[in-house]
Amino acid sequence: MPAALCGVVGLKGTYGRVSSAGVLPLNWTLGSVGILAASVEDTLIMYTAIQGHLAQDWIASFPPAANLPILKDFEDGDLSKSKIISSIKIAKYSKWFDDSDKSVRTTCYSALNVLQQEYGVKVLEVTIPELEEMRLAHFITIGSEISASIGIDYDRMGIHDSGADIRVCFALYGSFSTRELLSAQRMRFRQMHYHMEIFKTADLIVTPTTAATAPVCSADGLKYGELNYVYGAKLMQYQIAGNFLGLPAISVPIGYDENGLPVGLQLIGRPWSEATLLHLASAIELLMAPNCTKPPEVVYDLLI
């Protein structure tokens, strides 16, 4: 989400690909360490540096060896040379894909059309059942894990220093029952089955990264906090599968809406397919570069 809203690249690896050692276990079955970078190449460099199991990991995850793609295939600009990209099959659930603001939807379809024209990439129409049920199960799991992780500390110290948005969230999180949490995990298993069935015929699933561009902050948001569940749901709806099912995903900037705000395209892969995501993201980045020429208002050079 932050990658799409800010016009940069964001990579989330398969659950367990990057160690969470030293990170507050706020959502220990959902959260993972990711990367925000200015380009796909920078993302690959950071991914190469941080991926892998660490001895101090509290999660017993031993991921397979990472494949690190060579992105120089695209430097000469001859896009027709890449047989790797043209062989990739992309799944799209149109009803879900189209459930986004017009400007986001139009920009994402434009990127897909260019990808198909330049590479001949196949886009397969699929159906993903029970998306609304997955959204609710994801929310229940997040809330329950946050409540279990820091709920006692929040009740003892945090409630008096929190804004109204945080108070509302914790009131909801503390209301979920054990039965609801277990039902949410049953839905997680069902959704993993649905997604793995899709990956039998497709390599990736494509969606907008967010269903809307960045919202305007309210005038009193910084002072009192801000909570807009309707808009928040629009921003989160396409990231739920990656979070809830532990699937790898990448967001690539592809252009802007009518107000000049960035739009991102998301690719979701089967477990341990980070190399495929990075390879296709690099191709999309090159294709859409003419549409992403607006510089950020503030830039910090980290190499100075």
Backbone hydrogen bonds in HBPLUS format (Angstrom, degrees):
<---DONOR---> <-ACCEPTOR-->    atom                        ^
c    i                          cat <-CA-CA->   ^        H-A-AA   ^      H-
h    n   atom  resd res      DA  || num        DHA   H-A  angle D-A-AA Bond
n    s   type  num  typ     dist DA aas  dist angle  dist       angle   num
A0005-LEU N   A0001-MET O   2.99 MM   4  6.18 170.5  2.00 163.3 165.7     1
A0006-CYS N   A0002-PRO O   3.04 MM   4  5.94 136.3  2.23 137.7 147.5     2
A0007-GLY N   A0003-ALA O   2.97 MM   4  5.89 112.5  2.44 141.2 155.1     3
A0008-VAL N   A0003-ALA O   2.98 MM   5  4.86 164.2  2.00 142.3 144.7     4
A0009-VAL N   A0037-ALA O   2.89 MM  28  5.31 157.1  1.95 168.7 168.1     5
A0037-ALA N   A0009-VAL O   2.96 MM  28  5.31 162.0  1.99 151.1 156.1     6
A0010-GLY N   A0251-SER O   3.15 MM 241  5.10 155.8  2.22 134.6 140.9     7
A0251-SER N   A0010-GLY O   2.83 MM 241  5.10 154.6  1.89 147.7 155.9     8
A0011-LEU N   A0035-ILE O   2.97 MM  24  5.19 153.8  2.04 141.4 149.9     9
A0035-ILE N   A0011-LEU O   3.00 MM  24  5.19 155.9  2.06 146.5 153.7    10
A0012-LYS N   A0249-ALA O   2.83 MM 237  5.28 170.7  1.84 167.9 167.6    11
A0249-ALA N   A0012-LYS O   2.86 MM 237  5.28 156.6  1.91 149.7 156.7    12
A0017-ARG N   A0014-THR O   2.80 MM   3  5.35 166.9  1.82 145.7 146.1    13
A0015-TYR N   A0246-GLY O   2.98 MM 231  4.62 163.6  2.01 129.8 131.2    14
A0052-GLY N   A0017-ARG O   2.77 MM  35  5.71 169.9  1.78 171.2 169.8    15
A0023-VAL N   A0020-SER O   3.01 MM   3  5.45 158.2  2.06 139.5 138.6    16
A0026-LEU N   A0024-LEU O   2.72 MM   2  5.58 136.9  1.90 111.7  97.4    17
A0030-LEU N   A0027-ASN O   3.07 MM   3  5.27 156.3  2.12 110.7 118.2    18
A0031-GLY N   A0027-ASN O   2.74 MM   4  5.20 156.4  1.80 147.1 155.4    19
A0043-THR N   A0039-SER O   3.03 MM   4  6.24 149.7  2.12 139.1 148.2    20
A0044-LEU N   A0040-VAL O   2.87 MM   4  6.17 153.9  1.94 150.2 156.3    21
A0045-ILE N   A0041-GLU O   3.03 MM   4  6.35 155.8  2.09 148.0 154.4    22
A0046-MET N   A0042-ASP O   3.04 MM   4  6.31 163.7  2.06 151.0 154.3    23
A0047-TYR N   A0043-THR O   2.82 MM   4  5.99 159.6  1.87 150.5 157.2    24
A0048-THR N   A0044-LEU O   2.85 MM   4  5.99 158.4  1.90 149.5 154.6    25
A0049-ALA N   A0045-ILE O   3.18 MM   4  6.42 146.5  2.30 139.2 147.8    26
A0049-ALA N   A0046-MET O   3.08 MM   3  5.07 118.8  2.48  92.9 108.2    27
A0050-ILE N   A0046-MET O   3.04 MM   4  6.29 149.4  2.14 153.1 160.4    28
A0051-GLN N   A0047-TYR O   3.01 MM   4  5.67 147.3  2.12 152.3 155.6    29
A0057-ASP N   A0054-LEU O   3.04 MM   3  5.45 166.8  2.06 117.0 119.9    30
A0061-SER N   A0059-ILE O   2.85 MM   2  5.62 128.7  2.12 110.7  94.8    31
A0075-GLU N   A0072-LYS O   3.13 MM   3  5.29 163.8  2.16 112.0 116.9    32
A0077-GLY N   A0074-PHE O   3.09 MM   3  5.46 158.1  2.14 111.5 118.4    33
A0079-LEU N   A0077-GLY O   3.12 MM   2  5.70 119.6  2.50 108.6  92.4    34
A0081-LYS N   A0078-ASP O   3.29 MM   3  6.00 168.0  2.30 118.4 122.0    35
A0082-SER N   A0079-LEU O   3.47 MM   3  6.14 162.9  2.50 116.3 119.5    36
A0087-SER N   A0083-LYS O   3.18 MM   4  6.19 130.8  2.43 137.9 147.8    37
A0088-ILE N   A0085-ILE O   3.06 MM   3  5.44 160.6  2.10 113.6 119.8    38
A0203-ASP N   A0089-LYS O   2.79 MM 114  5.33 151.1  1.87 137.2 146.3    39
A0204-LEU N   A0089-LYS O   3.30 MM 115  6.70 153.8  2.37 154.4 159.5    40
A0090-ILE N   A0122-LYS O   2.86 MM  32  6.17 175.2  1.87 168.0 167.6    41
A0124-LEU N   A0090-ILE O   2.65 MM  34  5.97 158.1  1.69 155.0 162.9    42
A0091-ALA N   A0204-LEU O   2.72 MM 113  6.00 171.3  1.72 152.4 155.4    43
A0206-VAL N   A0091-ALA O   2.94 MM 115  6.23 160.6  1.98 175.8 175.1    44
A0092-LYS N   A0124-LEU O   2.80 MM  32  6.06 152.5  1.87 168.6 168.6    45
A0126-VAL N   A0092-LYS O   3.08 MM  34  5.82 157.4  2.14 127.3 131.0    46
A0096-TRP N   A0093-TYR O   3.01 MM   3  5.49 124.3  2.33 113.0 126.3    47
A0097-PHE N   A0093-TYR O   2.80 MM   4  5.93 169.1  1.82 158.4 162.2    48
A0098-ASP N   A0094-SER O   2.80 MM   4  5.76 160.5  1.84 151.0 154.7    49
A0099-ASP N   A0096-TRP O   3.12 MM   3  5.29 156.3  2.18 106.2 113.6    50
A0101-ASP N   A0211-ALA O   2.81 MM 110  5.92 175.0  1.81 163.2 161.4    51
A0105-ARG N   A0101-ASP O   2.86 MM   4  6.07 171.7  1.86 165.1 167.7    52
A0106-THR N   A0102-LYS O   2.84 MM   4  5.94 167.6  1.85 155.3 158.5    53
A0107-THR N   A0103-SER O   3.15 MM   4  6.16 160.1  2.20 137.9 143.3    54
A0108-CYS N   A0104-VAL O   2.98 MM   4  6.16 159.1  2.02 152.6 158.4    55
A0109-TYR N   A0105-ARG O   2.95 MM   4  6.15 159.8  1.99 151.9 157.4    56
A0110-SER N   A0106-THR O   3.00 MM   4  6.15 150.8  2.09 143.2 151.4    57
A0111-ALA N   A0107-THR O   3.13 MM   4  6.42 154.1  2.20 143.5 149.3    58
A0112-LEU N   A0108-CYS O   3.02 MM   4  6.31 158.9  2.06 148.5 154.2    59
A0113-ASN N   A0109-TYR O   2.89 MM   4  6.07 158.9  1.93 150.6 156.1    60
A0114-VAL N   A0110-SER O   3.06 MM   4  6.29 159.9  2.10 148.9 153.7    61
A0115-LEU N   A0111-ALA O   3.01 MM   4  6.19 157.1  2.06 146.7 153.3    62
A0116-GLN N   A0112-LEU O   2.95 MM   4  6.22 156.2  2.00 150.4 156.3    63
A0117-GLN N   A0113-ASN O   2.92 MM   4  6.12 158.9  1.97 149.0 155.1    64
A0118-GLU N   A0114-VAL O   2.94 MM   4  6.04 162.2  1.97 152.7 156.7    65
A0119-TYR N   A0115-LEU O   3.04 MM   4  5.90 156.6  2.09 142.7 149.3    66
A0120-GLY N   A0116-GLN O   2.73 MM   4  4.57 138.3  1.90 121.7 132.6    67
A0134-MET N   A0130-GLU O   2.99 MM   4  6.24 148.3  2.10 140.5 149.4    68
A0135-ARG N   A0131-LEU O   2.92 MM   4  6.21 151.8  2.01 145.0 152.5    69
A0136-LEU N   A0132-GLU O   3.11 MM   4  6.42 159.9  2.15 149.4 153.2    70
A0137-ALA N   A0133-GLU O   2.95 MM   4  6.15 159.8  1.99 147.3 153.4    71
A0138-HIS N   A0134-MET O   2.82 MM   4  5.95 155.3  1.88 150.7 157.2    72
A0139-PHE N   A0135-ARG O   3.03 MM   4  6.26 156.8  2.09 145.9 151.8    73
A0140-ILE N   A0136-LEU O   2.94 MM   4  6.18 160.9  1.97 151.9 156.8    74
A0141-THR N   A0137-ALA O   3.00 MM   4  6.15 156.8  2.06 143.9 150.2    75
A0142-ILE N   A0138-HIS O   2.92 MM   4  6.16 166.8  1.94 153.2 156.7    76
A0143-GLY N   A0139-PHE O   2.93 MM   4  6.05 172.2  1.94 152.1 154.8    77
A0144-SER N   A0140-ILE O   2.92 MM   4  5.96 161.0  1.96 146.2 151.8    78
A0145-GLU N   A0141-THR O   3.01 MM   4  6.09 161.6  2.05 149.8 154.5    79
A0146-ILE N   A0142-ILE O   2.96 MM   4  6.16 161.4  1.99 154.9 160.2    80
A0147-SER N   A0143-GLY O   2.96 MM   4  6.05 163.3  1.99 147.3 152.5    81
A0148-ALA N   A0144-SER O   2.94 MM   4  6.11 154.2  2.01 142.6 149.8    82
A0149-SER N   A0145-GLU O   2.86 MM   4  5.91 146.7  1.97 141.6 151.0    83
A0150-ILE N   A0146-ILE O   2.97 MM   4  6.05 176.2  1.97 160.9 160.2    84
A0151-GLY N   A0147-SER O   2.91 MM   4  4.34 130.2  2.16 120.1 126.7    85
A0154-TYR N   A0150-ILE O   2.84 MM   4  6.03 152.7  1.91 154.3 163.2    86
A0155-ASP N   A0151-GLY O   2.95 MM   4  6.16 162.0  1.99 148.9 153.0    87
A0156-ARG N   A0152-ILE O   3.03 MM   4  6.21 147.9  2.14 143.2 152.1    88
A0157-MET N   A0153-ASP O   2.81 MM   4  5.82 160.1  1.85 150.1 155.3    89
A0158-GLY N   A0154-TYR O   2.87 MM   4  4.18 116.8  2.28 103.8 121.2    90
A0159-ILE N   A0154-TYR O   2.94 MM   5  5.68 142.8  2.08 163.6 151.8    91
A0161-ASP N   A0158-GLY O   3.09 MM   3  5.42 139.3  2.26 107.9 119.2    92
A0167-ARG N   A0163-GLY O   3.18 MM   4  6.46 160.2  2.22 151.3 157.3    93
A0164-ALA N   A0224-TYR O   3.25 MM  60  6.42 144.1  2.39 163.4 163.3    94
A0168-VAL N   A0164-ALA O   2.98 MM   4  6.14 159.1  2.02 149.9 154.6    95
A0169-CYS N   A0165-ASP O   3.12 MM   4  6.35 161.0  2.15 144.9 150.1    96
A0170-PHE N   A0166-ILE O   2.99 MM   4  6.24 168.0  2.00 155.7 157.6    97
A0171-ALA N   A0167-ARG O   3.01 MM   4  6.15 148.1  2.11 143.5 152.4    98
A0172-LEU N   A0168-VAL O   3.07 MM   4  6.36 152.6  2.15 149.1 155.7    99
A0173-TYR N   A0169-CYS O   2.85 MM   4  6.11 167.1  1.86 156.7 160.6   100
A0174-GLY N   A0170-PHE O   3.04 MM   4  6.01 157.0  2.10 141.5 146.3   101
A0175-SER N   A0172-LEU O   2.97 MM   3  5.31 156.1  2.02 110.7 118.5   102
A0181-LEU N   A0177-SER O   3.08 MM   4  6.43 154.4  2.14 147.5 154.4   103
A0182-LEU N   A0178-THR O   2.95 MM   4  6.22 162.1  1.98 154.7 158.9   104
A0183-SER N   A0179-ARG O   2.93 MM   4  6.11 155.1  1.99 146.1 153.4   105
A0184-ALA N   A0180-GLU O   2.95 MM   4  6.13 145.7  2.07 140.4 149.8   106
A0185-GLN N   A0181-LEU O   3.15 MM   4  6.52 143.5  2.29 141.8 150.8   107
A0185-GLN N   A0182-LEU O   3.14 MM   3  5.14 121.9  2.49  92.7 106.9   108
A0186-ARG N   A0182-LEU O   3.10 MM   4  6.48 143.7  2.24 143.4 153.3   109
A0187-MET N   A0183-SER O   3.06 MM   4  6.40 151.1  2.14 145.1 152.5   110
A0188-ARG N   A0184-ALA O   2.96 MM   4  6.29 143.1  2.10 138.5 149.3   111
A0189-PHE N   A0185-GLN O   3.10 MM   4  6.37 155.4  2.16 143.5 148.1   112
A0190-ARG N   A0186-ARG O   3.06 MM   4  6.37 157.4  2.12 146.2 152.4   113
A0191-GLN N   A0187-MET O   2.89 MM   4  6.09 163.8  1.91 153.8 157.6   114
A0192-MET N   A0188-ARG O   2.98 MM   4  6.19 152.0  2.06 147.2 154.9   115
A0193-HIS N   A0189-PHE O   3.13 MM   4  6.39 152.0  2.21 143.6 150.8   116
A0194-TYR N   A0190-ARG O   2.98 MM   4  6.37 157.1  2.03 149.4 155.6   117
A0195-HIS N   A0191-GLN O   2.93 MM   4  6.12 165.4  1.95 152.6 155.8   118
A0196-MET N   A0192-MET O   2.92 MM   4  6.02 159.3  1.96 147.2 153.2   119
A0197-GLU N   A0193-HIS O   3.04 MM   4  6.19 143.5  2.18 145.1 154.3   120
A0198-ILE N   A0194-TYR O   3.25 MM   4  6.61 147.7  2.36 140.5 148.4   121
A0198-ILE N   A0195-HIS O   3.08 MM   3  5.09 118.3  2.48  94.2 109.0   122
A0199-PHE N   A0195-HIS O   3.02 MM   4  6.39 150.8  2.11 146.6 154.9   123
A0200-LYS N   A0197-GLU O   3.23 MM   3  5.34 157.4  2.29 100.8 107.4   124
A0201-THR N   A0198-ILE O   3.12 MM   3  5.88 156.8  2.18 119.1 124.3   125
A0202-ALA N   A0198-ILE O   3.01 MM   4  6.07 139.0  2.19 144.2 155.9   126
A0205-ILE N   A0268-ILE O   2.80 MM  63  5.00 151.4  1.88 144.1 153.3   127
A0268-ILE N   A0205-ILE O   2.81 MM  63  5.00 163.8  1.83 152.1 157.5   128
A0207-THR N   A0266-GLN O   3.05 MM  59  5.24 158.9  2.10 144.7 148.7   129
A0266-GLN N   A0207-THR O   2.75 MM  59  5.24 162.6  1.78 160.1 163.2   130
A0209-THR N   A0264-GLY O   3.02 MM  55  5.29 166.4  2.04 130.8 128.1   131
A0211-ALA N   A0234-LYS O   2.97 MM  23  5.10 157.8  2.02 149.8 147.6   132
A0221-GLY N   A0218-SER O   3.17 MM   3  5.04 165.3  2.19 104.6 108.7   133
A0224-TYR N   A0220-ASP O   2.94 MM   4  6.03 169.7  1.95 161.9 164.6   134
A0225-GLY N   A0221-GLY O   2.72 MM   4  4.62 139.3  1.88 129.4 137.0   135
A0232-GLY N   A0228-ASN O   2.77 MM   4  5.84 156.0  1.83 153.0 161.3   136
A0233-ALA N   A0229-TYR O   2.87 MM   4  5.85 148.2  1.97 137.4 144.0   137
A0234-LYS N   A0230-VAL O   3.31 MM   4  6.64 147.5  2.43 137.9 145.9   138
A0234-LYS N   A0231-TYR O   3.09 MM   3  5.06 118.4  2.49  93.7 108.8   139
A0235-LEU N   A0231-TYR O   3.05 MM   4  6.40 146.8  2.16 147.5 156.6   140
A0236-MET N   A0232-GLY O   3.01 MM   4  6.20 139.9  2.18 142.0 153.0   141
A0237-GLN N   A0233-ALA O   2.97 MM   4  5.69 138.8  2.14 149.1 155.5   142
A0239-GLN N   A0236-MET O   2.94 MM   3  5.51 151.2  2.03 122.5 131.5   143
A0243-ASN N   A0239-GLN O   3.19 MM   4  6.42 163.2  2.22 153.5 158.2   144
A0244-PHE N   A0240-ILE O   2.75 MM   4  5.74 169.0  1.76 163.4 165.1   145
A0245-LEU N   A0241-ALA O   2.95 MM   4  5.56 158.3  1.99 140.6 147.1   146
A0246-GLY N   A0242-GLY O   3.07 MM   4  5.33 118.2  2.47 123.2 133.0   147
A0269-GLY N   A0248-PRO O   2.93 MM  21  5.47 168.4  1.94 151.1 154.5   148
A0250-ILE N   A0267-LEU O   2.97 MM  17  5.41 148.9  2.07 145.8 155.8   149
A0267-LEU N   A0250-ILE O   2.94 MM  17  5.41 156.1  2.00 154.4 162.3   150
A0252-VAL N   A0265-LEU O   2.93 MM  13  5.32 158.2  1.97 145.4 151.5   151
A0265-LEU N   A0252-VAL O   2.89 MM  13  5.32 160.7  1.93 148.0 151.3   152
A0254-ILE N   A0263-VAL O   3.02 MM   9  6.02 167.9  2.03 161.8 161.9   153
A0263-VAL N   A0255-GLY O   2.92 MM   8  5.50 144.5  2.05 144.4 139.8   154
A0257-ASP N   A0261-LEU O   2.85 MM   4  5.41 147.5  1.96 144.2 153.5   155
A0260-GLY N   A0257-ASP O   3.01 MM   3  5.31 165.0  2.03 117.0 119.2   156
A0273-SER N   A0270-ARG O   3.21 MM   3  5.72 134.6  2.43 151.8 145.6   157
A0276-THR N   A0273-SER O   3.14 MM   3  5.51 121.6  2.50 107.3 120.1   158
A0277-LEU N   A0273-SER O   3.22 MM   4  6.57 160.5  2.26 153.4 159.1   159
A0278-LEU N   A0274-GLU O   2.93 MM   4  6.17 164.7  1.95 156.8 160.0   160
A0279-HIS N   A0275-ALA O   2.96 MM   4  6.10 155.6  2.02 146.3 153.3   161
A0280-LEU N   A0276-THR O   3.04 MM   4  6.21 173.7  2.04 155.2 156.2   162
A0281-ALA N   A0277-LEU O   2.87 MM   4  5.91 156.9  1.92 148.0 155.7   163
A0282-SER N   A0278-LEU O   2.97 MM   4  6.04 148.3  2.08 140.4 147.6   164
A0283-ALA N   A0279-HIS O   3.26 MM   4  6.61 152.2  2.34 142.7 149.4   165
A0284-ILE N   A0280-LEU O   2.95 MM   4  6.26 160.4  1.99 153.8 159.0   166
A0285-GLU N   A0281-ALA O   2.86 MM   4  6.00 158.7  1.91 147.7 153.9   167
A0286-LEU N   A0282-SER O   3.14 MM   4  6.36 155.1  2.20 143.5 148.9   168
A0287-LEU N   A0283-ALA O   3.01 MM   4  6.26 160.7  2.05 148.9 154.5   169
A0288-MET N   A0284-ILE O   2.88 MM   4  6.01 160.5  1.92 156.9 161.3   170
A0291-ASN N   A0288-MET O   2.85 MM   3  5.38 146.0  1.96 117.6 128.1   171
A0292-CYS N   A0289-ALA O   3.05 MM   3  5.15 164.4  2.08 110.9 115.8   172
